[in-house]
Amino acid sequence: MIGEIIRKKRKERGISLSELSRMTGVSKSYLSYIERGMKKNPSIEVIKRIFHSLNLPITMLSQDEPQKRHHTN
């Protein structure tokens, strides 16, 4: 899920939601909704701004991250 990727990378970089909001021009509450999966289809423009601010390649969107979540065997 895209929100999980964003949250993980934001935290790895030590960036708060408030700081990311200032960097992207996207409201803190909207960013929080994206990270928690409550906003399932944010626009590509918003995603580009977030990824650019976190120095992430947009190609990360095609990675198969969800499989890592389901290791409950």
ROSE-4610 file (N, C-alpha, C; in Angstrom, 1 decimal, always signed):
// ROSE-4610
residu = [M/M/M/I/I/I/G/G/G/E/E/E/I/I/I/I/I/I/R/R/R/K/K/K/K/K/K/R/R/R/K/K/K/E/E/E/R/R/R/G/G/G/I/I/I/S/S/S/L/L/L/S/S/S/E/E/E/L/L/L/S/S/S/R/R/R/M/M/M/T/T/T/G/G/G/V/V/V/S/S/S/K/K/K/S/S/S/Y/Y/Y/L/L/L/S/S/S/Y/Y/Y/I/I/I/E/E/E/R/R/R/G/G/G/M/M/M/K/K/K/K/K/K/N/N/N/P/P/P/S/S/S/I/I/I/E/E/E/V/V/V/I/I/I/K/K/K/R/R/R/I/I/I/F/F/F/H/H/H/S/S/S/L/L/L/N/N/N/L/L/L/P/P/P/I/I/I/T/T/T/M/M/M/L/L/L/S/S/S/Q/Q/Q/D/D/D/E/E/E/P/P/P/Q/Q/Q/K/K/K/R/R/R/H/H/H/H/H/H/T/T/T/N/N/N]
num = [1/1/1/2/2/2/3/3/3/4/4/4/5/5/5/6/6/6/7/7/7/8/8/8/9/9/9/10/10/10/11/11/11/12/12/12/13/13/13/14/14/14/15/15/15/16/16/16/17/17/17/18/18/18/19/19/19/20/20/20/21/21/21/22/22/22/23/23/23/24/24/24/25/25/25/26/26/26/27/27/27/28/28/28/29/29/29/30/30/30/31/31/31/32/32/32/33/33/33/34/34/34/35/35/35/36/36/36/37/37/37/38/38/38/39/39/39/40/40/40/41/41/41/42/42/42/43/43/43/44/44/44/45/45/45/46/46/46/47/47/47/48/48/48/49/49/49/50/50/50/51/51/51/52/52/52/53/53/53/54/54/54/55/55/55/56/56/56/57/57/57/58/58/58/59/59/59/60/60/60/61/61/61/62/62/62/63/63/63/64/64/64/65/65/65/66/66/66/67/67/67/68/68/68/69/69/69/70/70/70/71/71/71/72/72/72/73/73/73]
x = [+0.8/+0.0/+0.9/+0.5/+1.3/+1.5/+0.5/+0.6/+1.6/+1.7/+2.8/+4.2/+4.4/+5.7/+6.0/+5.0/+5.3/+5.6/+4.8/+5.1/+6.5/+6.8/+8.1/+9.2/+9.2/+10.3/+10.4/+9.2/+9.2/+9.8/+9.5/+10.0/+11.5/+11.9/+13.3/+14.2/+13.6/+14.3/+14.1/+13.3/+13.1/+12.3/+11.4/+10.5/+9.2/+8.7/+7.4/+6.3/+5.1/+4.0/+3.9/+4.1/+4.1/+5.1/+6.3/+7.4/+7.1/+6.6/+6.3/+5.2/+4.3/+3.2/+3.8/+4.7/+5.4/+6.1/+6.8/+7.6/+6.8/+5.6/+4.8/+3.6/+3.2/+2.0/+0.7/+0.8/-0.3/-0.6/-1.9/-2.2/-1.8/-1.5/-1.1/-2.1/-3.4/-4.5/-4.6/-4.4/-4.5/-3.4/-2.2/-1.0/-1.3/-1.9/-2.2/-3.2/-4.2/-5.2/-4.5/-3.6/-2.9/-2.1/-1.3/-0.5/-1.3/-2.5/-3.3/-4.2/-4.1/-4.9/-6.4/-6.7/-8.1/-8.4/-7.3/-7.5/-6.8/-7.5/-7.0/-6.5/-7.0/-6.6/-6.2/-5.1/-4.7/-4.2/-4.3/-3.9/-2.4/-2.1/-0.7/+0.2/-0.4/+0.3/+0.7/-0.2/+0.1/+1.2/+1.0/+2.0/+3.4/+3.4/+4.7/+5.3/+4.5/+5.1/+5.7/+4.9/+5.4/+6.7/+6.7/+7.9/+9.1/+8.8/+9.9/+10.5/+9.6/+10.1/+10.8/+10.5/+11.2/+12.4/+12.6/+13.7/+13.5/+12.3/+12.0/+11.7/+12.1/+11.8/+10.4/+9.7/+8.3/+8.1/+9.2/+9.1/+8.8/+9.0/+8.7/+7.2/+6.4/+5.0/+4.7/+5.6/+5.4/+6.0/+6.7/+7.3/+6.3/+6.5/+5.6/+5.7/+5.6/+5.7/+4.6/+3.4/+2.4/+2.7/+3.5/+3.8/+4.6/+5.4/+6.1/+5.3/+4.1/+3.1/+2.5/+2.4/+1.6/+2.5/+3.6/+4.4/+3.9/+2.7/+2.2/+2.1/+2.8/+2.8/+3.4]
y = [-1.2/+0.0/+1.2/+2.2/+3.4/+4.2/+4.2/+4.9/+4.3/+3.0/+2.3/+2.7/+2.7/+3.1/+4.5/+5.4/+6.8/+7.0/+6.3/+6.4/+5.8/+4.7/+4.0/+4.9/+5.5/+6.3/+7.6/+8.2/+9.5/+9.3/+8.2/+7.9/+7.6/+6.8/+6.5/+7.8/+8.8/+10.1/+11.1/+10.7/+11.5/+12.8/+12.6/+13.8/+13.6/+14.7/+14.6/+14.9/+14.6/+14.9/+16.4/+17.2/+18.7/+19.1/+18.6/+19.0/+18.5/+17.3/+16.8/+17.7/+18.1/+19.0/+20.3/+20.9/+22.1/+21.9/+20.7/+20.4/+20.2/+19.7/+19.3/+20.2/+21.0/+21.8/+21.1/+19.8/+19.0/+19.0/+19.1/+19.3/+18.1/+18.3/+17.3/+16.2/+16.6/+15.7/+14.8/+15.4/+14.6/+13.6/+14.0/+13.1/+12.0/+12.3/+11.3/+10.3/+10.8/+9.9/+8.9/+9.5/+8.6/+7.6/+8.0/+7.0/+5.9/+6.2/+5.2/+4.5/+4.7/+4.0/+4.5/+5.6/+6.1/+6.8/+7.3/+7.9/+7.0/+6.2/+5.1/+5.5/+6.6/+7.0/+8.5/+8.8/+10.2/+10.5/+11.7/+12.1/+11.8/+11.6/+11.3/+12.6/+13.8/+15.0/+15.1/+14.7/+14.6/+13.6/+12.4/+11.4/+11.9/+12.5/+13.0/+14.0/+14.9/+15.9/+15.2/+14.2/+13.5/+12.7/+12.0/+11.2/+12.1/+13.2/+14.2/+14.7/+15.1/+15.6/+14.6/+13.3/+12.2/+11.7/+12.2/+11.8/+10.3/+9.9/+8.6/+8.5/+7.4/+7.3/+6.9/+7.5/+7.1/+5.7/+5.0/+3.6/+2.7/+3.3/+2.5/+2.1/+2.8/+2.5/+1.1/+0.7/-0.6/-1.8/-1.5/-2.6/-3.4/-4.6/-5.5/-5.5/-4.3/-4.2/-4.9/-5.0/-5.7/-7.1/-7.8/-9.2/-9.2/-8.3/-8.2/-8.2/-7.6/-7.5/-8.8/-9.7/-10.9/-12.1/-11.9/-13.0/-13.4/-14.0/-14.4/-15.9/-16.6/-18.1/-18.6]
z = [+0.0/+0.0/+0.0/-0.8/-0.9/+0.4/+1.2/+2.5/+3.4/+3.3/+4.2/+3.7/+2.4/+1.8/+2.3/+2.1/+2.5/+4.0/+4.8/+6.3/+6.6/+6.1/+6.4/+6.0/+4.8/+4.3/+5.0/+5.3/+6.1/+7.5/+8.1/+9.5/+9.4/+8.4/+8.2/+8.1/+7.5/+7.3/+8.4/+9.4/+10.6/+10.3/+9.3/+8.9/+9.6/+10.2/+10.8/+9.8/+10.1/+9.2/+8.9/+10.0/+9.8/+8.8/+8.9/+8.1/+6.6/+6.5/+5.1/+4.5/+5.3/+4.9/+4.3/+5.1/+4.6/+3.3/+3.2/+2.0/+0.8/+0.9/-0.2/-0.5/+0.5/+0.3/+0.4/+0.9/+1.2/+2.7/+3.0/+4.4/+5.2/+6.5/+7.4/+7.6/+7.6/+7.8/+6.6/+5.4/+4.1/+4.1/+4.4/+4.5/+5.4/+6.6/+7.6/+7.0/+6.3/+5.7/+4.7/+3.9/+2.9/+3.6/+4.6/+5.3/+6.0/+6.5/+7.2/+6.3/+5.0/+4.0/+4.0/+4.6/+4.5/+3.2/+2.6/+1.2/+0.3/-0.4/-1.2/-2.6/-3.1/-4.5/-4.6/-3.9/-4.0/-5.4/-5.9/-7.2/-7.5/-8.7/-9.0/-8.8/-8.9/-8.6/-7.1/-6.2/-4.8/-4.5/-5.1/-4.9/-5.4/-6.6/-7.1/-6.1/-5.5/-4.6/-3.4/-2.8/-1.7/-2.0/-3.1/-3.4/-3.7/-4.4/-4.6/-3.3/-2.4/-1.1/-0.3/-0.4/+0.3/-0.5/-1.7/-2.6/-2.9/-3.2/-3.6/-5.1/-5.8/-7.2/-7.4/-8.3/-8.6/-8.9/-9.3/-9.7/-8.5/-7.3/-6.1/-6.0/-6.7/-6.8/-7.4/-8.2/-8.9/-8.1/-7.0/-6.2/-5.5/-5.2/-4.6/-3.1/-2.4/-1.0/-0.2/-0.6/+0.2/+0.6/-0.2/+0.2/+1.5/+1.8/+3.0/+4.3/+4.1/+5.2/+5.6/+4.7/+4.9/+5.4/+6.0/+6.5/+7.9/+8.0/+9.3/+9.4/+8.5/+8.5/+9.7]
